Amino acid sequence: MTAPHARLKVAVVGAGYWGPNLARNFAASTEWQLTAICDMDLARAHRVADPLGPVAAVASLKTLLDTDVDAIAIATPARTHHAIAMEALGAGKHVLVEKPLADSIGRAREMVDAASMSSLVLMTDHTYCYTPAVAKIRELIAEGRLGDLLFVDSTRINLGLVQPDVDVFWDLAPHDLSILDFILPGGLHPDSVSAFGGDPLGTGRSCLGHLMMPLPNSVMAHVQVNWLSPTKIRQLVVGGSERTLVWDDLNPQQRLSIYDRGVNLGRESPAGSRQRAVEQVSYRLGDTWSPALPEREALADMVAEFAGAIRGHRPARTDGHAGLRVLSVLEAASRSLRHAGLAEQPEDMRLVEGLL
């Protein structure tokens, strides 16, 4: 049992692309003591561990779990998340998992259930949900500053690595879906999911694609992802009846812009009439403003939230259920792709969470 004010002990499993970022932020945190880097390639584990001070490099997960570490952070391929997390939860360790939570919703649900049964924290590393910009977007929507939501349009394109085991939807879209889940009141619960993908390189998987998701209250969400674009764009547009918000993640001078611009529709129809309403279109051209945002690394806030959830015996801000909601959309997208874009209903996670 960790003393109330002692640093929590954590180990990072996986020393590939994302593991070093997690390790660096755990090592810099006042909440955590980074004790080990675990990777089957011991030399790679050493390359991450050695510059961070007295941090062990180990090749065996079992050896790691036999120590007094409080938590592990998993940064390995998605297909391995379930097995590693279940072993760690069985050993009484809290678990942080890189996105996506697992490679299927069934395996992810087993992880959520195991953590709940053992009163352990299972957290999904939905990194963008810890950026100041996304926190501000959530706040503006919750306060009604945009009015009624009308549409959400998210673009994530770049000349990226074609992954050997997943398509572009499973690689890039979890970022956008986790953001939508975080900023939308009540989370991400689309009525249906339609996915359209392209494979111009002949890789056997989609390298570019679009997701269309009708949301409750006639809101339409669209996500575009692409591994093949020579230009990099990370942009989110949230349209409301009063204002429209644009987040440009690659513009540090003005990440958020709020536009008091839009379309007004004046409808006139006799009471009780079945005649089509007469629509009078006018355009509103008002001011644009940009809220001031602090500049800090999202992963620093994420690892602090992991510690806060453990110490507070509470779910993390992006808990296992958030991971399940994202996976429900990804699996529906995969089904839609197999059926040439046919709309598919995602599993309703509100039933799982007892909200309906």
Backbone torsions as a table, in degrees:
resi	resn	phi	psi	omega
1	MET	NA	126.0	-178.8
2	THR	-77.1	134.9	176.7
3	ALA	-61.3	151.2	-172.8
4	PRO	-53.7	-36.5	-175.3
5	HIS	-110.3	6.3	177.5
6	ALA	-77.8	153.4	175.5
7	ARG	-67.8	140.0	174.2
8	LEU	-75.6	143.7	-179.0
9	LYS	-96.3	132.0	-177.1
10	VAL	-136.4	149.0	172.9
11	ALA	-126.8	145.7	177.6
12	VAL	-102.6	127.3	178.3
13	VAL	-104.0	112.5	-177.4
14	GLY	113.6	116.8	-176.9
15	ALA	-116.2	29.4	-179.5
16	GLY	-86.2	-120.6	-174.5
17	TYR	-73.9	-51.1	-171.2
18	TRP	-92.4	-28.0	-177.8
19	GLY	-53.7	-44.9	179.5
20	PRO	-59.9	-34.1	177.3
21	ASN	-66.1	-43.5	176.6
22	LEU	-63.6	-45.1	-178.2
23	ALA	-59.6	-43.7	-178.9
24	ARG	-61.8	-40.5	-178.6
25	ASN	-75.9	-35.8	173.3
26	PHE	-63.6	-41.7	-178.7
27	ALA	-64.7	-31.8	-178.3
28	ALA	-85.2	-12.4	-174.5
29	SER	-79.9	142.9	175.2
30	THR	-79.7	-9.0	-179.1
31	GLU	-90.2	-18.9	-168.7
32	TRP	-125.2	149.1	166.0
33	GLN	-114.8	110.2	177.3
34	LEU	-75.0	117.3	-174.2
35	THR	-103.2	-27.0	-174.0
36	ALA	-159.9	153.7	168.1
37	ILE	-117.0	127.0	-177.7
38	CYS	-113.9	126.0	177.2
39	ASP	-156.0	143.2	179.1
40	MET	-62.3	-27.9	173.8
41	ASP	-89.5	96.4	-173.2
42	LEU	-61.9	-35.9	179.1
43	ALA	-63.3	-39.5	177.9
44	ARG	-66.3	-39.8	176.9
45	ALA	-60.5	-40.8	178.6
46	HIS	-64.1	-37.8	-179.0
47	ARG	-62.6	-30.1	177.1
48	VAL	-84.7	-42.1	-172.4
49	ALA	-74.8	-43.3	-169.3
50	ASP	-59.2	-40.3	180.0
51	PRO	-71.6	-9.8	-173.7
52	LEU	-96.9	7.5	176.8
53	GLY	102.4	-148.0	-178.0
54	PRO	-77.0	71.4	-179.3
55	VAL	-119.3	125.5	-177.9
56	ALA	-74.3	151.6	170.9
57	ALA	-115.2	122.5	-177.2
58	VAL	-131.7	154.9	-179.6
59	ALA	-108.2	-11.7	-174.1
60	SER	-110.6	122.6	176.0
61	LEU	-65.3	-39.5	-179.7
62	LYS	-61.4	-43.5	177.6
63	THR	-59.5	-41.6	179.8
64	LEU	-63.4	-44.4	-176.0
65	LEU	-72.2	-16.2	176.0
66	ASP	-80.3	-4.4	178.5
67	THR	-88.4	179.1	-178.2
68	ASP	-90.4	24.8	177.8
69	VAL	-63.0	140.2	-179.1
70	ASP	-83.6	-31.5	-172.3
71	ALA	-151.1	157.6	171.7
72	ILE	-127.6	150.2	175.3
73	ALA	-115.8	123.5	-173.8
74	ILE	-98.5	121.0	178.1
75	ALA	-131.4	62.2	-177.5
76	THR	-125.7	171.9	178.0
77	PRO	-56.2	148.1	-173.6
78	ALA	-56.6	-33.5	-177.5
79	ARG	-65.6	-16.7	-179.4
80	THR	-99.2	-8.1	-173.3
81	HIS	-59.3	-45.0	-175.0
82	HIS	-61.3	-50.6	-176.3
83	ALA	-62.7	-43.9	-179.1
84	ILE	-67.0	-45.0	-178.3
85	ALA	-64.4	-42.3	-178.8
86	MET	-64.5	-38.2	177.8
87	GLU	-66.3	-40.9	-179.7
88	ALA	-68.2	-43.6	178.2
89	LEU	-63.0	-39.2	177.3
90	GLY	-63.4	-25.0	178.1
91	ALA	-91.0	5.8	176.7
92	GLY	82.0	23.3	-178.6
93	LYS	-101.9	141.6	169.4
94	HIS	-71.0	152.3	-170.8
95	VAL	-135.5	130.0	169.1
96	LEU	-110.5	133.5	-175.3
97	VAL	-125.6	128.9	172.5
98	GLU	-58.5	150.1	177.5
99	LYS	-68.4	150.6	-14.3
100	PRO	-74.6	162.1	-174.3
101	LEU	-55.2	-38.8	177.8
102	ALA	-156.9	179.9	179.7
103	ASP	-92.6	2.6	173.1
104	SER	-157.2	154.9	-178.1
105	ILE	-70.8	-30.1	178.3
106	GLY	-64.1	-45.4	178.7
107	ARG	-68.5	-36.2	178.0
108	ALA	-64.3	-38.5	179.7
109	ARG	-65.7	-35.7	175.5
110	GLU	-61.5	-38.0	178.5
111	MET	-66.7	-43.8	179.3
112	VAL	-62.2	-44.2	-179.3
113	ASP	-65.3	-40.9	-179.6
114	ALA	-64.3	-40.8	178.3
115	ALA	-65.2	-41.3	179.8
116	SER	-64.3	-43.2	-179.0
117	MET	-63.1	-30.8	-177.4
118	SER	-99.6	3.9	-178.7
119	SER	55.8	42.4	178.4
120	LEU	-111.3	154.8	178.0
121	VAL	-83.7	124.9	169.6
122	LEU	-115.6	117.2	-174.0
123	MET	-122.7	138.8	175.7
124	THR	-96.5	131.2	179.5
125	ASP	-80.7	75.4	172.3
126	HIS	-89.8	81.4	-166.1
127	THR	-56.8	-41.9	-174.5
128	TYR	-63.6	-22.2	178.8
129	CYS	-69.5	-8.1	179.8
130	TYR	-108.3	10.8	175.3
131	THR	-83.0	146.5	176.5
132	PRO	-57.9	-34.5	-178.6
133	ALA	-64.5	-47.0	-178.7
134	VAL	-68.1	-36.6	175.4
135	ALA	-60.6	-39.4	179.5
136	LYS	-69.4	-39.7	177.5
137	ILE	-60.1	-45.3	178.3
138	ARG	-59.2	-42.8	-179.3
139	GLU	-63.8	-45.2	-178.8
140	LEU	-63.6	-40.0	178.5
141	ILE	-67.4	-44.9	-178.7
142	ALA	-62.4	-34.5	179.9
143	GLU	-80.1	-5.1	-179.8
144	GLY	76.4	20.0	-175.4
145	ARG	-69.0	-22.8	179.1
146	LEU	-93.5	-7.3	-173.2
147	GLY	82.6	-156.2	176.2
148	ASP	-72.3	134.1	179.4
149	LEU	-68.5	138.8	178.9
150	LEU	-114.6	-42.3	-177.9
151	PHE	-158.0	158.7	172.7
152	VAL	-134.7	129.4	-178.2
153	ASP	-129.5	117.0	-175.6
154	SER	-120.6	132.2	-179.1
155	THR	-125.1	127.5	178.0
156	ARG	-138.1	93.6	-176.5
157	ILE	-131.0	146.4	177.9
158	ASN	-172.2	171.7	173.5
159	LEU	-87.6	89.9	-170.0
160	GLY	-108.9	178.0	179.8
161	LEU	-76.9	124.8	173.0
162	VAL	-72.9	115.9	-174.3
163	GLN	-77.1	145.0	-177.1
164	PRO	-79.4	-16.7	-171.2
165	ASP	-124.9	-9.6	180.0
166	VAL	-137.4	159.5	176.4
167	ASP	-88.0	-179.6	-174.8
168	VAL	-66.2	-27.7	179.0
169	PHE	-65.5	-48.3	-178.2
170	TRP	-72.0	-23.6	-179.7
171	ASP	-82.3	-50.6	-172.4
172	LEU	-101.4	-39.2	-173.0
173	ALA	-62.0	-26.7	177.0
174	PRO	-55.1	-31.8	176.8
175	HIS	-61.5	-50.7	-176.7
176	ASP	-67.9	-41.1	-179.6
177	LEU	-65.7	-38.6	178.7
178	SER	-67.7	-34.8	176.0
179	ILE	-64.6	-46.4	178.4
180	LEU	-60.8	-41.8	179.0
181	ASP	-61.0	-33.9	-176.9
182	PHE	-79.7	-38.1	-173.3
183	ILE	-89.9	-23.2	-177.4
184	LEU	-80.1	131.0	176.9
185	PRO	-56.4	124.3	-179.7
186	GLY	86.7	-3.0	177.9
187	GLY	89.5	-178.1	-176.2
188	LEU	-89.6	109.8	179.2
189	HIS	-136.9	73.4	-178.1
190	PRO	-67.2	150.2	176.4
191	ASP	-70.1	-34.5	178.1
192	SER	-159.1	168.9	179.4
193	VAL	-134.5	127.5	173.7
194	SER	-119.7	128.0	-177.5
195	ALA	-121.3	135.1	178.2
196	PHE	-128.6	118.5	-175.9
197	GLY	-122.6	158.4	177.0
198	GLY	-132.9	147.1	-179.9
199	ASP	-133.1	66.6	-175.8
200	PRO	-66.8	-17.7	179.8
201	LEU	-88.2	-10.4	-178.0
202	GLY	71.7	37.5	-178.3
203	THR	-81.7	-14.8	-175.4
204	GLY	92.4	3.2	177.5
205	ARG	-149.5	158.3	-178.7
206	SER	-66.1	129.3	176.1
207	CYS	-103.9	-11.2	175.2
208	LEU	-150.4	154.3	-177.6
209	GLY	-175.9	171.8	180.0
210	HIS	-133.4	139.9	172.3
211	LEU	-114.8	130.5	173.9
212	MET	-115.6	127.7	-174.8
213	MET	-137.2	100.9	169.8
214	PRO	-64.9	130.9	179.3
215	LEU	-109.1	165.7	176.3
216	PRO	-54.2	154.3	178.7
217	ASN	65.8	30.7	173.6
218	SER	64.3	24.6	175.4
219	VAL	-84.6	135.5	177.5
220	MET	-110.0	129.2	176.9
221	ALA	-114.1	139.3	179.6
222	HIS	-133.9	133.7	177.9
223	VAL	-126.1	126.4	175.3
224	GLN	-112.0	129.7	178.3
225	VAL	-131.1	148.0	-174.0
226	ASN	-161.8	128.4	174.5
227	TRP	-90.2	-8.8	-165.1
228	LEU	-110.2	3.1	-176.6
229	SER	-77.6	133.1	177.0
230	PRO	-72.3	-17.3	176.5
231	THR	-108.7	149.9	-178.3
232	LYS	-103.7	124.1	178.0
233	ILE	-131.5	129.6	171.2
234	ARG	-130.7	97.5	-172.7
235	GLN	-138.6	140.8	176.7
236	LEU	-128.9	128.8	176.0
237	VAL	-117.1	125.1	178.2
238	VAL	-118.7	111.6	-177.6
239	GLY	-96.6	132.8	177.1
240	GLY	-125.9	170.9	-179.3
241	SER	-70.6	-20.7	-179.5
242	GLU	-106.7	-41.6	-176.9
243	ARG	-146.4	161.8	176.6
244	THR	-123.6	137.3	-177.5
245	LEU	-110.8	138.0	175.1
246	VAL	-125.8	124.8	176.3
247	TRP	-110.0	117.4	175.3
248	ASP	-111.2	100.2	-173.2
249	ASP	-68.9	-16.3	-178.2
250	LEU	-96.4	8.2	179.4
251	ASN	-116.8	88.3	-176.2
252	PRO	-66.0	-21.4	178.9
253	GLN	-74.9	-27.8	-179.0
254	GLN	-154.0	76.6	-177.5
255	ARG	-69.1	-40.5	-178.2
256	LEU	-113.4	135.0	173.0
257	SER	-130.4	132.2	178.8
258	ILE	-111.2	121.2	-176.5
259	TYR	-106.8	123.1	171.9
260	ASP	-88.5	60.8	-178.9
261	ARG	-134.7	149.4	178.8
262	GLY	172.9	-169.2	-178.6
263	VAL	-112.5	130.9	175.2
264	ASN	-108.5	134.8	177.7
265	LEU	-115.7	122.3	174.9
266	GLY	-99.9	118.8	-176.0
267	ARG	-109.0	134.2	178.3
268	GLU	-132.6	126.1	175.4
269	SER	-157.1	143.0	179.2
270	PRO	-59.1	146.7	-179.1
271	ALA	-59.8	129.8	177.4
272	GLY	77.8	-1.9	-178.0
273	SER	-73.7	144.8	174.6
274	ARG	-92.9	1.1	-179.9
275	GLN	-68.7	148.4	178.2
276	ARG	-62.8	135.6	-179.3
277	ALA	-65.3	144.3	175.0
278	VAL	-82.1	122.6	-176.4
279	GLU	-104.0	126.0	177.0
280	GLN	-112.1	113.6	-174.4
281	VAL	-93.5	130.5	172.2
282	SER	-135.7	157.5	-176.3
283	TYR	-115.8	133.9	-179.1
284	ARG	-101.0	122.7	-178.5
285	LEU	-123.3	89.6	-177.7
286	GLY	-109.2	-157.7	-175.1
287	ASP	-78.0	163.0	171.8
288	THR	-121.9	135.5	178.2
289	TRP	-139.4	159.1	-176.4
290	SER	-130.1	116.3	179.0
291	PRO	-70.2	144.3	176.3
292	ALA	-71.8	135.8	-179.3
293	LEU	-127.6	140.5	173.9
294	PRO	-70.5	151.3	176.0
295	GLU	-104.4	108.8	176.5
296	ARG	-150.2	156.8	-177.0
297	GLU	-74.8	128.0	-177.6
298	ALA	-60.1	-37.1	-177.4
299	LEU	-63.9	-28.9	176.7
300	ALA	-63.7	-43.7	177.1
301	ASP	-68.5	-34.3	-179.4
302	MET	-64.9	-45.6	-179.1
303	VAL	-70.0	-29.7	175.2
304	ALA	-66.9	-38.8	177.7
305	GLU	-66.0	-37.1	177.3
306	PHE	-60.7	-45.1	177.9
307	ALA	-65.3	-41.4	-179.7
308	GLY	-62.9	-38.0	178.8
309	ALA	-66.6	-41.4	179.4
310	ILE	-64.9	-49.0	-178.2
311	ARG	-67.4	-33.9	-177.7
312	GLY	-88.7	-0.4	-179.2
313	HIS	51.3	49.7	-177.3
314	ARG	-137.1	162.7	175.3
315	PRO	-66.0	147.8	174.9
316	ALA	-73.2	160.7	179.9
317	ARG	-57.5	-39.5	174.8
318	THR	-115.2	79.3	-173.4
319	ASP	-85.1	-170.1	-179.3
320	GLY	-62.3	-32.7	179.2
321	HIS	-66.6	-35.4	174.3
322	ALA	-61.4	-40.9	176.2
323	GLY	-62.7	-38.0	178.1
324	LEU	-65.1	-40.7	-179.8
325	ARG	-62.9	-40.6	177.2
326	VAL	-65.3	-44.2	-179.7
327	LEU	-64.2	-34.0	179.3
328	SER	-62.4	-35.8	177.8
329	VAL	-73.6	-42.3	179.9
330	LEU	-61.5	-41.8	-180.0
331	GLU	-68.5	-38.1	175.9
332	ALA	-64.0	-37.9	177.7
333	ALA	-63.0	-42.2	178.8
334	SER	-62.7	-40.4	177.1
335	ARG	-64.3	-41.7	179.7
336	SER	-63.0	-41.1	178.0
337	LEU	-59.1	-39.9	-179.6
338	ARG	-67.9	-19.6	-178.3
339	HIS	-115.5	34.6	172.0
340	ALA	56.1	40.8	174.9
341	GLY	87.6	5.7	177.5
342	LEU	-59.1	136.1	-179.9
343	ALA	-63.5	130.6	179.2
344	GLU	-120.6	142.0	177.4
345	GLN	-86.1	123.3	175.8
346	PRO	-74.0	155.9	175.0
347	GLU	-61.8	131.5	-175.6
348	ASP	-80.9	105.6	-177.3
349	MET	-70.8	-13.1	177.0
350	ARG	-66.7	-29.4	175.9
351	LEU	-68.3	-40.6	178.6
352	VAL	-65.0	-39.5	-177.0
353	GLU	-83.6	-0.8	179.0
354	GLY	72.9	25.1	-178.4
355	LEU	-93.9	-4.6	178.4
356	LEU	-124.0	NA	NA
